[in-house]
Amino acid sequence: MSDASDKKKKEGSLWRLLLGLLLFAWVLRSLIIAPFSIPSGSMLPGLYIGDYLLVAKWPYGYSRASFLFGFPPISGRLFASLPERGDVVVFRGPEGQDVIKRVIGLPGDTIATRGGALVLNGTPVPRARLADQAVTISPNSPCRAVVPKEVDGRCLYDAWRETLPGGKSYVVLDQTQNPIVDEFGPVTVPAGNLFMMGDNRDDSADSRIAPAIGGMGFVPLEAVVGRAMTTFWSTDGSAGLWPWTWFSAARGERIGDRH
């Protein structure tokens, strides 16, 4: 066999390997699981800036938003299943960015807020005052409380435990009376859409705010990417170029948190 033939055979094998790896990556990230990093404090206190999550792709079916590189460019949703109220979901925002919020309203639900408290289908959602939630101040997590309260390098936020019908419960921050988001609605969620809210209620551009002024508005089911599962890494933003700083910046206590 000639050298040219050997070279051609090796090149063919290399291309098959590369195509196989590309197909594996597409299948893994489009149909099974994908990483997502938290870019803002809108989901405090449950999710910090610098948290890295695994997002499950299969729970709600698949749309173009689910697929790596948006391929294939299908319309609608295959094997569609509605999220549950209280699920933490990644979705494609109005400007094409990936966003993470909590599902509050399903199609047909009526949503309002009164004095910052959630009203679902005409009934106030129970919430109980908690002790202030402390978030350690770091390079990627400054104190963004409306009225800053800093104690021993931590930022304190007014917090409440909210419990949805069905029993799903989580902690929200409600820091001040902001009429734009605290006195909202009522609105009815249209068919094929979701109503999403951030847990940091006064620092979240979510479905209470129209896309024209920077919010999300109603979120089409076709825009859903997947459900947040587990934090697999978290960094406080202090890492530099040297590898050992990657570990000194890690928030080890956050790794393994489920959402």
C-alpha positions as CSV (number, residue, x, y, z in Angstrom):
1,M,0.0,0.0,0.0
2,S,1.4,3.4,-1.0
3,D,2.2,6.2,1.4
4,A,-0.5,8.4,-0.2
5,S,-3.1,5.7,0.4
6,D,-2.0,5.4,4.0
7,K,-2.3,9.1,4.5
8,K,-5.7,9.2,2.9
9,K,-6.9,6.4,5.1
10,K,-5.6,8.2,8.3
11,E,-7.3,11.4,7.2
12,G,-10.6,9.6,6.7
13,S,-10.3,8.0,10.1
14,L,-9.6,11.4,11.7
15,W,-12.6,13.0,10.0
16,R,-14.9,10.1,11.2
17,L,-13.6,10.6,14.7
18,L,-14.2,14.3,14.7
19,L,-17.7,13.8,13.2
20,G,-18.4,11.2,15.9
21,L,-17.3,13.5,18.7
22,L,-19.4,16.4,17.2
23,L,-22.5,14.1,17.0
24,F,-21.9,12.9,20.6
25,A,-21.7,16.5,21.8
26,W,-24.9,17.4,20.0
27,V,-26.8,14.5,21.4
28,L,-25.5,15.1,25.0
29,R,-26.1,18.8,25.1
30,S,-29.3,18.9,23.0
31,L,-31.2,15.8,24.3
32,I,-29.8,15.0,27.8
33,I,-27.9,17.6,29.8
34,A,-26.0,20.9,29.4
35,P,-24.1,23.4,31.6
36,F,-25.4,26.8,32.5
37,S,-23.7,29.6,34.5
38,I,-25.6,32.1,36.6
39,P,-25.0,35.7,35.3
40,S,-27.0,37.8,37.8
41,G,-28.4,37.9,41.3
42,S,-32.0,37.7,40.2
43,M,-32.4,34.2,41.7
44,L,-30.8,34.9,45.1
45,P,-30.7,33.5,47.7
46,G,-31.0,30.1,46.0
47,L,-28.6,30.8,43.1
48,Y,-25.5,32.9,43.3
49,I,-23.6,34.7,40.5
50,G,-20.8,32.3,39.6
51,D,-22.8,29.1,40.2
52,Y,-22.6,26.5,37.4
53,L,-25.6,24.2,36.9
54,L,-26.5,21.1,35.0
55,V,-29.7,21.6,33.1
56,A,-31.8,18.6,32.2
57,K,-33.1,18.7,28.6
58,W,-35.7,15.9,28.6
59,P,-38.3,16.8,31.3
60,Y,-40.4,19.2,29.1
61,G,-39.7,17.8,25.6
62,Y,-37.6,19.5,22.9
63,S,-37.8,22.6,20.7
64,R,-35.4,24.6,18.7
65,A,-34.2,26.3,21.9
66,S,-33.2,22.9,23.3
67,F,-30.8,22.0,20.5
68,L,-27.1,22.9,20.3
69,F,-26.6,25.6,17.7
70,G,-30.4,25.7,17.2
71,F,-30.2,22.7,14.8
72,P,-32.5,21.3,13.5
73,P,-34.6,24.5,13.3
74,I,-37.9,22.9,14.1
75,S,-41.1,24.7,15.1
76,G,-43.2,23.8,18.0
77,R,-42.2,21.3,20.7
78,L,-41.6,17.5,20.5
79,F,-42.8,15.2,23.4
80,A,-44.0,18.4,25.1
81,S,-44.7,18.3,28.9
82,L,-45.7,21.3,31.0
83,P,-43.3,22.4,33.8
84,E,-44.7,22.4,37.3
85,R,-45.3,25.6,39.3
86,G,-42.1,26.2,41.3
87,D,-39.7,24.5,38.8
88,V,-36.5,26.5,38.1
89,V,-36.2,26.6,34.4
90,V,-33.7,27.9,31.8
91,F,-35.3,29.5,28.7
92,R,-34.4,31.6,25.7
93,G,-35.1,35.3,26.4
94,P,-36.6,37.9,23.9
95,E,-33.1,38.9,22.8
96,G,-31.9,35.3,22.3
97,Q,-30.1,35.1,25.6
98,D,-30.4,32.2,28.0
99,V,-32.3,33.2,31.2
100,I,-33.1,31.3,34.4
101,K,-36.3,32.0,36.5
102,R,-38.9,30.1,38.5
103,V,-42.2,29.0,36.9
104,I,-45.0,30.8,38.8
105,G,-47.9,30.6,36.3
106,L,-49.1,28.0,33.8
107,P,-51.4,28.6,30.8
108,G,-54.7,29.8,32.1
109,D,-53.4,30.9,35.5
110,T,-54.2,34.4,36.8
111,I,-51.2,36.2,38.3
112,A,-51.0,39.3,40.5
113,T,-48.8,40.8,43.2
114,R,-50.2,42.9,46.1
115,G,-47.7,44.6,48.4
116,G,-45.0,42.3,46.9
117,A,-46.9,39.2,47.9
118,L,-47.9,36.7,45.1
119,V,-51.6,36.2,44.3
120,L,-52.3,33.1,42.2
121,N,-55.7,32.5,40.7
122,G,-57.2,35.1,43.1
123,T,-55.8,33.5,46.2
124,P,-52.8,35.0,48.1
125,V,-49.9,32.5,48.2
126,P,-48.8,31.9,51.8
127,R,-45.5,33.4,52.8
128,A,-43.7,33.6,56.1
129,R,-41.1,36.1,57.2
130,L,-37.7,34.5,57.8
131,A,-34.5,35.8,59.3
132,D,-32.4,37.9,57.0
133,Q,-30.6,35.9,54.4
134,A,-26.8,36.5,54.4
135,V,-24.8,36.4,51.1
136,T,-21.0,36.6,51.4
137,I,-19.7,39.7,49.5
138,S,-17.1,38.7,46.9
139,P,-15.7,40.1,43.5
140,N,-18.8,38.8,41.6
141,S,-21.3,39.2,44.4
142,P,-21.4,42.9,45.6
143,C,-24.0,43.9,48.1
144,R,-27.0,44.9,46.0
145,A,-29.6,45.2,48.7
146,V,-31.9,48.2,48.2
147,V,-30.9,49.4,51.7
148,P,-27.4,47.9,52.1
149,K,-26.9,46.0,55.4
150,E,-23.4,44.6,55.7
151,V,-22.2,42.5,58.6
152,D,-18.8,40.8,58.7
153,G,-18.4,40.8,55.0
154,R,-21.9,39.6,54.3
155,C,-24.9,41.3,52.7
156,L,-28.2,40.9,54.5
157,Y,-31.5,40.7,52.6
158,D,-35.1,40.6,53.8
159,A,-36.4,37.1,53.1
160,W,-39.7,35.2,53.0
161,R,-40.6,31.6,52.5
162,E,-43.2,31.2,49.8
163,T,-45.3,28.0,49.4
164,L,-47.2,27.3,46.2
165,P,-50.3,25.2,45.9
166,G,-49.1,21.6,46.0
167,G,-46.5,22.3,48.6
168,K,-43.5,23.4,46.7
169,S,-41.6,25.9,48.9
170,Y,-38.6,28.2,48.4
171,V,-37.1,31.4,49.8
172,V,-37.6,34.8,48.1
173,L,-36.2,38.2,48.8
174,D,-38.5,41.2,49.0
175,Q,-36.6,44.2,50.0
176,T,-38.7,47.3,49.3
177,Q,-42.0,48.6,48.0
178,N,-41.5,48.9,44.3
179,P,-44.9,49.6,42.7
180,I,-43.8,48.5,39.2
181,V,-43.4,44.9,40.4
182,D,-45.1,44.8,43.8
183,E,-48.5,46.0,42.5
184,F,-48.8,44.0,39.4
185,G,-51.8,42.6,37.4
186,P,-53.9,40.6,37.5
187,V,-53.0,39.1,34.2
188,T,-54.0,35.7,32.7
189,V,-51.2,33.5,31.2
190,P,-52.1,32.9,27.5
191,A,-52.2,29.3,26.1
192,G,-48.7,28.0,25.2
193,N,-47.0,30.4,27.6
194,L,-45.5,30.5,31.1
195,F,-45.2,33.3,33.7
196,M,-41.7,33.4,35.2
197,M,-40.4,35.3,38.3
198,G,-37.0,35.6,39.9
199,D,-36.7,34.8,43.6
200,N,-35.0,38.1,44.2
201,R,-38.3,39.9,43.6
202,D,-37.0,43.5,43.5
203,D,-34.0,42.7,41.3
204,S,-35.4,40.6,38.6
205,A,-36.5,41.6,35.1
206,D,-39.0,38.8,34.6
207,S,-42.6,38.3,33.3
208,R,-43.9,41.2,35.4
209,I,-41.9,43.5,33.0
210,A,-42.6,43.9,29.3
211,P,-39.8,42.9,26.8
212,A,-39.9,46.5,25.4
213,I,-38.5,47.8,28.7
214,G,-36.0,45.0,29.4
215,G,-38.2,42.3,30.9
216,M,-39.3,38.8,29.8
217,G,-43.1,39.2,29.4
218,F,-44.9,35.9,29.0
219,V,-42.5,33.1,28.0
220,P,-43.5,30.8,25.1
221,L,-43.2,27.1,25.8
222,E,-41.1,26.9,22.7
223,A,-38.5,29.0,24.4
224,V,-37.9,26.5,27.2
225,V,-34.4,25.0,27.2
226,G,-34.6,22.7,30.3
227,R,-34.9,22.3,34.0
228,A,-32.2,23.3,36.5
229,M,-30.9,20.2,38.4
230,T,-27.6,20.5,40.4
231,T,-24.8,23.0,41.0
232,F,-21.6,21.3,39.9
233,W,-19.2,24.3,40.5
234,S,-19.3,27.7,42.1
235,T,-16.8,30.5,42.1
236,D,-16.7,33.8,44.0
237,G,-15.0,35.6,41.0
238,S,-11.6,36.0,42.6
239,A,-9.8,33.5,40.4
240,G,-6.9,34.6,38.3
241,L,-4.8,32.9,35.6
242,W,-2.9,30.6,38.0
243,P,-4.7,27.2,38.4
244,W,-4.5,27.2,42.2
245,T,-6.6,30.4,42.3
246,W,-9.4,28.5,40.6
247,F,-9.7,26.3,43.7
248,S,-9.2,29.1,46.3
249,A,-12.1,30.9,44.6
250,A,-14.4,27.9,44.7
251,R,-17.5,27.9,46.9
252,G,-17.3,24.3,47.8
253,E,-20.3,24.4,50.1
254,R,-22.5,25.2,47.1
255,I,-21.4,22.2,45.0
256,G,-24.1,19.6,44.9
257,D,-27.1,21.9,45.7
258,R,-30.2,20.7,44.0
259,H,-32.8,23.1,42.4
